[in-house]
């Protein structure tokens, strides 16, 4: 269910291995990949997420943090280490992010207004319980909206949804 992957390995690097593990798989069939590395580098973080990783942690964390991360990914959620996340958000905020393309606009148009609200809340880091409270819905209903939103956008998990929302300008840092 959850693969722990190092970035630098003999024979095949972890980013290539992650691409091979996650390639073409979606939903329950796709294992979650948690990248564990000693390298606090933004290029590794971006490459890992593009390769399909659902999480990115530095090896200097506690054993409890690792166990928690595995549990988060096993629930179908995503997780990024706080250190690189702050830099990634700052970098994105400075760049303004790429414009929305025609294919992306069509995907966004396929979302219902409620699914779009859910995308925004997911991108802001809200849990299903928090989304349910914000939108006055049951958690089961939120899970359905999250699943449909991910399927319509062709995304595997919440981490990809966050990246998608920022890259496509659905939300802005600090907004």
NUGUMAR-427840 format. One record per residue (C-alpha): residue in one letter; residue number from 1; z, x, y. Coordinates in steps of 0.1 Angstrom, whole numbers, padded with zeros to 4 digits. Last residue first. Layout:
{aa = a	i = NUM	w = Z	u = X	v = Y}
...
***
This chain:
{aa = x	i = 175	w = -0003	u = -0051	v = 0334}
{aa = x	i = 174	w = 0013	u = -0017	v = 0331}
{aa = x	i = 173	w = -0016	u = -0003	v = 0312}
{aa = x	i = 172	w = -0046	u = -0027	v = 0315}
{aa = x	i = 171	w = -0054	u = -0056	v = 0292}
{aa = x	i = 170	w = -0086	u = -0071	v = 0279}
{aa = x	i = 169	w = -0103	u = -0040	v = 0293}
{aa = x	i = 168	w = -0124	u = -0033	v = 0262}
{aa = x	i = 167	w = -0107	u = 0000	v = 0254}
{aa = x	i = 166	w = -0073	u = -0014	v = 0260}
{aa = x	i = 165	w = -0078	u = -0045	v = 0238}
{aa = x	i = 164	w = -0096	u = -0026	v = 0211}
{aa = x	i = 163	w = -0069	u = 0001	v = 0209}
{aa = x	i = 162	w = -0042	u = -0026	v = 0206}
{aa = x	i = 161	w = -0062	u = -0045	v = 0180}
{aa = x	i = 160	w = -0067	u = -0013	v = 0160}
{aa = x	i = 159	w = -0030	u = -0008	v = 0159}
{aa = x	i = 158	w = -0025	u = -0045	v = 0149}
{aa = x	i = 157	w = -0046	u = -0042	v = 0118}
{aa = x	i = 156	w = -0080	u = -0041	v = 0101}
{aa = x	i = 155	w = -0103	u = -0051	v = 0130}
{aa = x	i = 154	w = -0136	u = -0069	v = 0127}
{aa = x	i = 153	w = -0130	u = -0088	v = 0159}
{aa = x	i = 152	w = -0132	u = -0122	v = 0142}
{aa = x	i = 151	w = -0111	u = -0110	v = 0113}
{aa = x	i = 150	w = -0084	u = -0095	v = 0135}
{aa = x	i = 149	w = -0082	u = -0128	v = 0156}
{aa = x	i = 148	w = -0081	u = -0149	v = 0125}
{aa = x	i = 147	w = -0052	u = -0129	v = 0110}
{aa = x	i = 146	w = -0033	u = -0128	v = 0143}
{aa = x	i = 145	w = -0037	u = -0166	v = 0147}
{aa = x	i = 144	w = -0026	u = -0173	v = 0111}
{aa = x	i = 143	w = 0004	u = -0150	v = 0115}
{aa = x	i = 142	w = 0013	u = -0168	v = 0148}
{aa = x	i = 141	w = 0012	u = -0201	v = 0129}
{aa = x	i = 140	w = 0035	u = -0188	v = 0103}
{aa = x	i = 139	w = 0058	u = -0175	v = 0130}
{aa = x	i = 138	w = 0061	u = -0210	v = 0145}
{aa = x	i = 137	w = 0048	u = -0216	v = 0180}
{aa = x	i = 136	w = 0064	u = -0218	v = 0214}
{aa = x	i = 135	w = 0039	u = -0193	v = 0229}
{aa = x	i = 134	w = 0065	u = -0168	v = 0240}
{aa = x	i = 133	w = 0089	u = -0175	v = 0211}
{aa = x	i = 132	w = 0061	u = -0172	v = 0185}
{aa = x	i = 131	w = 0047	u = -0141	v = 0202}
{aa = x	i = 130	w = 0082	u = -0125	v = 0200}
{aa = x	i = 129	w = 0086	u = -0135	v = 0164}
{aa = x	i = 128	w = 0052	u = -0121	v = 0155}
{aa = x	i = 127	w = 0061	u = -0088	v = 0172}
{aa = x	i = 126	w = 0049	u = -0081	v = 0208}
{aa = x	i = 125	w = 0034	u = -0047	v = 0215}
{aa = x	i = 124	w = 0014	u = -0054	v = 0247}
{aa = x	i = 123	w = -0017	u = -0054	v = 0226}
{aa = x	i = 122	w = -0002	u = -0080	v = 0203}
{aa = x	i = 121	w = 0005	u = -0102	v = 0233}
{aa = x	i = 120	w = -0030	u = -0099	v = 0247}
{aa = x	i = 119	w = -0045	u = -0105	v = 0212}
{aa = x	i = 118	w = -0023	u = -0136	v = 0208}
{aa = x	i = 117	w = -0035	u = -0150	v = 0241}
{aa = x	i = 116	w = -0071	u = -0144	v = 0230}
{aa = x	i = 115	w = -0064	u = -0162	v = 0197}
{aa = x	i = 114	w = -0050	u = -0191	v = 0217}
{aa = x	i = 113	w = -0081	u = -0193	v = 0239}
{aa = x	i = 112	w = -0103	u = -0193	v = 0208}
{aa = x	i = 111	w = -0119	u = -0160	v = 0200}
{aa = x	i = 110	w = -0157	u = -0160	v = 0194}
{aa = x	i = 109	w = -0162	u = -0150	v = 0231}
{aa = x	i = 108	w = -0144	u = -0117	v = 0224}
{aa = x	i = 107	w = -0168	u = -0109	v = 0196}
{aa = x	i = 106	w = -0198	u = -0117	v = 0219}
{aa = x	i = 105	w = -0183	u = -0095	v = 0247}
{aa = x	i = 104	w = -0179	u = -0067	v = 0221}
{aa = x	i = 103	w = -0215	u = -0069	v = 0211}
{aa = x	i = 102	w = -0226	u = -0069	v = 0248}
{aa = x	i = 101	w = -0204	u = -0039	v = 0257}
{aa = x	i = 100	w = -0171	u = -0040	v = 0276}
{aa = x	i = 99	w = -0168	u = -0011	v = 0300}
{aa = x	i = 98	w = -0150	u = 0021	v = 0289}
{aa = x	i = 97	w = -0114	u = 0028	v = 0300}
{aa = x	i = 96	w = -0101	u = 0032	v = 0335}
{aa = x	i = 95	w = -0099	u = 0070	v = 0331}
{aa = x	i = 94	w = -0065	u = 0075	v = 0347}
{aa = x	i = 93	w = -0049	u = 0045	v = 0328}
{aa = x	i = 92	w = -0064	u = 0058	v = 0295}
{aa = x	i = 91	w = -0049	u = 0092	v = 0300}
{aa = x	i = 90	w = -0015	u = 0078	v = 0309}
{aa = x	i = 89	w = -0016	u = 0055	v = 0279}
{aa = x	i = 88	w = -0025	u = 0084	v = 0256}
{aa = x	i = 87	w = 0002	u = 0106	v = 0271}
{aa = x	i = 86	w = 0029	u = 0080	v = 0265}
{aa = x	i = 85	w = 0016	u = 0073	v = 0230}
{aa = x	i = 84	w = 0017	u = 0111	v = 0222}
{aa = x	i = 83	w = 0055	u = 0113	v = 0224}
{aa = x	i = 82	w = 0063	u = 0077	v = 0212}
{aa = x	i = 81	w = 0049	u = 0082	v = 0177}
{aa = x	i = 80	w = 0025	u = 0054	v = 0169}
{aa = x	i = 79	w = 0031	u = 0024	v = 0146}
{aa = x	i = 78	w = 0010	u = -0004	v = 0132}
{aa = x	i = 77	w = 0017	u = -0037	v = 0115}
{aa = x	i = 76	w = 0006	u = -0049	v = 0081}
{aa = x	i = 75	w = 0041	u = -0053	v = 0067}
{aa = x	i = 74	w = 0036	u = -0021	v = 0047}
{aa = x	i = 73	w = 0029	u = -0003	v = 0079}
{aa = x	i = 72	w = 0062	u = -0013	v = 0094}
{aa = x	i = 71	w = 0080	u = -0004	v = 0061}
{aa = x	i = 70	w = 0064	u = 0030	v = 0060}
{aa = x	i = 69	w = 0073	u = 0036	v = 0096}
{aa = x	i = 68	w = 0110	u = 0026	v = 0090}
{aa = x	i = 67	w = 0111	u = 0051	v = 0061}
{aa = x	i = 66	w = 0097	u = 0079	v = 0083}
{aa = x	i = 65	w = 0121	u = 0070	v = 0112}
{aa = x	i = 64	w = 0150	u = 0072	v = 0087}
{aa = x	i = 63	w = 0139	u = 0106	v = 0076}
{aa = x	i = 62	w = 0141	u = 0118	v = 0112}
{aa = x	i = 61	w = 0112	u = 0128	v = 0133}
{aa = x	i = 60	w = 0098	u = 0164	v = 0136}
{aa = x	i = 59	w = 0069	u = 0156	v = 0113}
{aa = x	i = 58	w = 0051	u = 0137	v = 0141}
{aa = x	i = 57	w = 0040	u = 0102	v = 0134}
{aa = x	i = 56	w = 0007	u = 0083	v = 0136}
{aa = x	i = 55	w = 0001	u = 0049	v = 0121}
{aa = x	i = 54	w = -0026	u = 0025	v = 0111}
{aa = x	i = 53	w = -0051	u = 0052	v = 0104}
{aa = x	i = 52	w = -0088	u = 0039	v = 0104}
{aa = x	i = 51	w = -0108	u = 0071	v = 0111}
{aa = x	i = 50	w = -0109	u = 0061	v = 0148}
{aa = x	i = 49	w = -0071	u = 0060	v = 0148}
{aa = x	i = 48	w = -0069	u = 0094	v = 0133}
{aa = x	i = 47	w = -0095	u = 0109	v = 0156}
{aa = x	i = 46	w = -0076	u = 0095	v = 0187}
{aa = x	i = 45	w = -0043	u = 0110	v = 0174}
{aa = x	i = 44	w = -0058	u = 0143	v = 0164}
{aa = x	i = 43	w = -0074	u = 0146	v = 0198}
{aa = x	i = 42	w = -0041	u = 0138	v = 0215}
{aa = x	i = 41	w = -0024	u = 0167	v = 0199}
{aa = x	i = 40	w = 0013	u = 0168	v = 0188}
{aa = x	i = 39	w = 0004	u = 0189	v = 0157}
{aa = x	i = 38	w = 0032	u = 0188	v = 0131}
{aa = x	i = 37	w = 0015	u = 0160	v = 0114}
{aa = x	i = 36	w = 0021	u = 0128	v = 0095}
{aa = x	i = 35	w = -0008	u = 0102	v = 0095}
{aa = x	i = 34	w = 0002	u = 0069	v = 0081}
{aa = x	i = 33	w = -0026	u = 0052	v = 0063}
{aa = x	i = 32	w = -0024	u = 0015	v = 0055}
{aa = x	i = 31	w = -0043	u = 0005	v = 0024}
{aa = x	i = 30	w = -0072	u = -0019	v = 0029}
{aa = x	i = 29	w = -0076	u = -0046	v = 0003}
{aa = x	i = 28	w = -0051	u = -0069	v = 0021}
{aa = x	i = 27	w = -0074	u = -0072	v = 0051}
{aa = x	i = 26	w = -0104	u = -0049	v = 0054}
{aa = x	i = 25	w = -0120	u = -0021	v = 0034}
{aa = x	i = 24	w = -0153	u = -0006	v = 0045}
{aa = x	i = 23	w = -0140	u = 0029	v = 0049}
{aa = x	i = 22	w = -0102	u = 0030	v = 0047}
{aa = x	i = 21	w = -0097	u = 0057	v = 0021}
{aa = x	i = 20	w = -0129	u = 0077	v = 0030}
{aa = x	i = 19	w = -0120	u = 0076	v = 0067}
{aa = x	i = 18	w = -0085	u = 0087	v = 0059}
{aa = x	i = 17	w = -0097	u = 0116	v = 0038}
{aa = x	i = 16	w = -0119	u = 0127	v = 0066}
{aa = x	i = 15	w = -0090	u = 0126	v = 0090}
{aa = x	i = 14	w = -0067	u = 0143	v = 0065}
{aa = x	i = 13	w = -0089	u = 0174	v = 0061}
{aa = x	i = 12	w = -0106	u = 0180	v = 0028}
{aa = x	i = 11	w = -0104	u = 0211	v = 0005}
{aa = x	i = 10	w = -0070	u = 0222	v = 0017}
{aa = x	i = 9	w = -0050	u = 0200	v = 0040}
{aa = x	i = 8	w = -0046	u = 0197	v = 0078}
{aa = x	i = 7	w = -0040	u = 0162	v = 0091}
{aa = x	i = 6	w = -0013	u = 0151	v = 0066}
{aa = x	i = 5	w = -0016	u = 0117	v = 0051}
{aa = x	i = 4	w = 0011	u = 0092	v = 0038}
{aa = x	i = 3	w = -0007	u = 0063	v = 0022}
{aa = x	i = 2	w = 0008	u = 0029	v = 0024}
{aa = x	i = 1	w = 0000	u = 0000	v = 0000}
***
